[in-house]
Amino acid sequence: MSLIDLILNLAGLILWLVWRSLGGPPAPRGAPGMLSGTLQRAESKRRGWKWPAGLAALLVFRGVLYRQIGSAVNWTPSIPLGAIVVAFRSDLKDRILLFSLLSFLVSLGILYSGLLLLSLLNSKLPDNNPTQRWVRSNLGRIDRFPAWLKLLLPWLVLTAAWLAVSPLLSALDIIPAPRSAGHLLQQAAVIGLGSYFSWKYVVAGVLLLHIVNSYVYLGNDPFWSYLGPTAKTLSRPLGFLPLRAGKLDFAPVCLMIIVFFLCEAADRGLSRLYAQLPLF
């Protein structure tokens, strides 16, 4: 069931990205075909409602599916947030529908958090690379934020999201109610730190693909040329270590091991810290 939930989350993200791509950047003034491009975008906007409607239908449908199948197989859906894991009952309609929505929103947050990391790593990369242009078009104005704000944004967003959703989860007896407003703020701040754990998958994906592309020719697609500078920036902290033997570079592998080890240690540390709240 967890695999099905992952696949349906990916399907939902595809619907979201297609919907977001319909607006497209406006054609420059005086550009050839400007009128036809404008008409095509207007037509896309008129048809664009189908994609969010399809996404909403998917979230409701899978909530009903989870209730029918999940209770039969004794499945307890859950959402890991680093410091805690929020579990839902699959036999209750309101809980499982809420899980369907929150599970997708967490996946959406992971997607944009990964885009933020790529934006940080490749902030100086020009727009002539289609992959970087796609990253920037999906982030929109956020891509022009200063680096320090981009770095803080995942924590700020998840902290604010927990402050918003925690009262509902407490009212539904999904999580214990906080003892005070200060306790809730501390919980939100600690849970917000878990937003960075998803970056390990982006790091691992970039480095693995870079390793494969380094030793196996996969064509001259611009995506592969995008991986090189990204992996080089990621591996820069290990540049002082002698991790190269001839044509073999062990820096990407060592970096993946270090990142996953640190994330695992930080995950356990956040769980212990959350259990000790409130600190004051």
C-alpha positions in Angstrom: 0.0 0.0 0.0 2.8 2.4 0.7 4.2 1.7 -2.8 0.8 2.5 -4.3 0.6 5.7 -2.3 4.1 6.7 -3.6 3.0 6.0 -7.2 -0.2 8.0 -6.8 1.7 10.8 -5.3 4.0 10.8 -8.3 1.0 10.8 -10.6 -0.4 13.8 -8.6 2.9 15.7 -9.0 2.8 15.1 -12.8 -0.7 16.6 -12.9 0.5 19.5 -10.9 3.6 20.2 -13.0 1.5 19.9 -16.3 -1.0 22.4 -14.9 1.8 24.8 -13.8 3.4 24.6 -17.2 0.3 25.7 -19.1 0.7 29.4 -18.3 4.3 29.4 -19.7 6.3 32.6 -19.9 4.8 35.3 -22.2 6.3 35.8 -25.6 8.6 38.9 -25.9 7.1 42.0 -27.5 7.5 42.0 -31.2 8.4 38.4 -31.4 7.3 36.5 -34.5 4.1 34.5 -33.9 3.3 36.5 -30.7 -0.4 36.6 -31.6 -0.6 32.8 -32.1 1.4 32.2 -28.9 -1.0 34.4 -27.0 -4.0 32.6 -28.4 -2.5 29.2 -27.6 -1.8 30.3 -24.0 -5.4 31.6 -23.6 -6.7 28.3 -24.9 -4.4 26.4 -22.5 -5.8 28.5 -19.6 -9.3 27.7 -20.6 -8.5 24.0 -20.6 -6.2 24.2 -17.6 -9.0 23.6 -15.1 -9.1 20.0 -16.1 -5.7 19.3 -14.5 -6.4 20.6 -10.9 -9.8 19.0 -11.2 -8.1 15.7 -12.1 -5.7 16.1 -9.2 -8.6 16.7 -6.7 -10.4 13.7 -8.1 -7.3 11.6 -7.7 -6.9 12.6 -4.1 -10.5 11.9 -3.2 -10.6 8.6 -5.2 -7.5 7.2 -3.5 -8.8 8.2 -0.1 -11.9 6.1 -0.8 -9.6 3.3 -2.2 -7.4 3.4 0.9 -10.4 3.1 3.2 -11.7 0.1 1.4 -8.4 -1.7 1.0 -6.3 -0.3 3.9 -8.7 -1.5 6.6 -8.9 -4.9 5.0 -5.2 -5.4 5.0 -4.7 -3.7 8.4 -2.6 -0.9 6.8 -1.8 2.1 8.9 -0.8 5.0 6.6 1.7 7.4 8.0 3.7 10.5 7.1 7.3 10.7 8.4 8.3 14.3 9.3 11.8 13.7 10.7 11.1 14.4 14.4 7.8 12.4 14.4 5.8 10.1 12.3 2.1 11.0 12.0 -0.1 7.9 11.7 -3.7 7.8 10.4 -6.5 5.3 10.8 -7.5 3.9 7.4 -11.0 2.8 8.6 -12.2 6.3 9.2 -13.3 8.3 6.2 -12.3 11.8 7.4 -8.8 10.6 8.6 -8.0 8.7 5.4 -9.1 11.6 3.2 -7.0 14.0 5.3 -4.0 11.6 4.9 -4.5 11.5 1.1 -4.4 15.3 1.0 -1.5 15.7 3.4 0.6 12.9 1.8 0.4 14.7 -1.5 1.2 18.1 0.0 4.3 16.6 1.7 5.3 15.2 -1.7 4.8 18.6 -3.3 6.9 20.2 -0.6 9.7 17.6 -1.2 9.6 18.4 -4.9 9.9 22.2 -4.4 12.5 21.7 -1.6 14.6 19.7 -4.1 14.2 22.5 -6.8 15.3 25.0 -4.2 18.5 23.0 -3.6 19.2 22.8 -7.3 18.6 26.5 -7.6 21.1 27.1 -4.7 23.7 24.9 -6.3 23.4 26.3 -9.8 22.5 29.9 -9.1 25.3 31.1 -11.5 24.4 28.7 -14.3 22.9 30.5 -17.4 19.5 29.9 -18.7 20.7 28.3 -21.9 20.6 25.0 -20.1 17.0 23.6 -20.5 17.1 21.8 -17.1 18.1 24.9 -15.2 15.5 26.9 -17.1 12.9 24.3 -16.1 14.0 24.6 -12.4 13.7 28.4 -12.5 10.4 28.4 -14.3 8.8 26.1 -11.7 10.2 28.2 -8.8 9.2 31.5 -10.4 10.0 34.5 -8.2 11.4 32.3 -5.5 14.4 31.6 -7.7 15.4 35.3 -7.4 15.4 35.2 -3.6 18.8 35.7 -1.9 20.7 32.5 -1.1 20.2 32.8 2.7 16.4 33.0 2.3 16.3 30.1 -0.1 18.3 28.1 2.5 15.8 29.0 5.3 12.6 28.6 3.2 12.1 24.8 3.7 12.3 25.3 7.4 10.0 28.3 7.4 7.4 26.7 5.2 7.2 23.4 7.2 7.2 25.3 10.5 4.3 27.4 9.3 2.5 24.4 7.9 2.8 22.5 11.2 1.4 25.6 13.1 -1.6 25.5 10.7 -2.3 21.8 10.7 -1.4 20.8 14.3 -4.7 22.0 15.8 -6.7 20.0 13.3 -4.6 16.8 14.0 -5.0 17.4 17.7 -8.8 17.9 17.4 -9.0 14.6 15.5 -6.9 12.8 18.2 -4.2 11.9 15.6 -1.5 13.6 17.8 -1.5 14.7 21.4 -2.4 18.3 21.9 0.5 20.6 22.8 0.5 21.9 26.4 0.7 25.5 25.5 1.3 27.9 22.6 5.0 27.9 23.4 5.1 24.1 23.3 3.4 24.3 19.8 6.0 26.8 18.6 8.8 24.6 19.8 7.3 21.5 18.1 6.9 23.4 14.8 10.5 24.7 14.9 11.9 21.2 15.5 9.6 19.5 12.9 10.6 22.3 10.4 14.2 21.1 10.6 13.1 17.8 9.2 12.4 19.5 5.9 16.1 19.3 5.0 16.2 15.5 5.2 14.6 15.2 1.7 17.7 16.8 0.2 19.6 13.6 0.7 17.5 12.0 -2.1 18.3 14.9 -4.5 22.0 14.6 -3.6 22.0 10.8 -4.0 20.1 11.1 -7.3 22.4 13.7 -8.8 25.6 11.9 -7.7 24.5 8.5 -8.9 23.5 9.8 -12.3 26.7 11.7 -12.5 28.7 8.5 -11.7 26.9 6.6 -14.4 27.3 9.3 -17.0 31.0 9.6 -16.2 31.7 6.0 -17.2 28.9 5.2 -19.6 28.1 7.4 -22.6 24.4 8.3 -22.4 24.2 10.8 -25.2 24.6 14.6 -25.4 21.3 15.6 -23.9 21.6 18.9 -22.0 20.4 17.1 -18.9 23.7 15.2 -18.6 25.7 18.4 -19.0 23.6 19.9 -16.2 24.7 17.1 -13.8 28.4 17.8 -14.1 28.5 21.3 -12.5 25.9 20.2 -10.0 27.9 17.2 -8.8 31.1 19.2 -8.8 29.5 21.8 -6.5 28.2 19.1 -4.2 31.6 17.4 -4.0 33.5 20.7 -3.4 33.6 20.2 0.5 35.6 17.0 -0.1 38.0 18.5 -2.6 40.9 18.6 -0.1 40.8 14.8 0.4 42.8 12.5 -1.9 39.8 10.6 -3.3 40.9 10.3 -6.9 42.9 7.3 -8.1 43.7 7.7 -11.8 40.4 8.1 -13.6 38.4 6.9 -10.7 36.8 9.6 -8.5 35.5 8.3 -5.1 34.3 11.7 -3.9 30.6 11.2 -5.0 30.4 7.8 -3.3 32.0 9.2 -0.1 29.7 12.2 -0.1 26.6 10.0 -0.4 27.7 7.9 2.5 28.4 11.0 4.6 25.1 12.7 3.8 23.0 9.6 4.6 25.0 9.0 7.8 24.5 12.6 8.9 20.8 12.6 8.1 20.2 9.4 10.0 22.0 10.8 13.0 20.1 14.1 12.8 16.8 12.2 12.4 17.4 10.4 15.7 18.5 13.6 17.4 15.4 15.4 16.3 13.2 12.6 17.5 14.9 12.7 21.0 14.6 16.5 21.1 11.0 16.4 20.1 10.2 13.9 22.9 11.8 16.3 25.5 9.7 19.3 24.5 8.8 21.8 25.9 12.3 22.8 26.8 11.1 25.9 28.7 
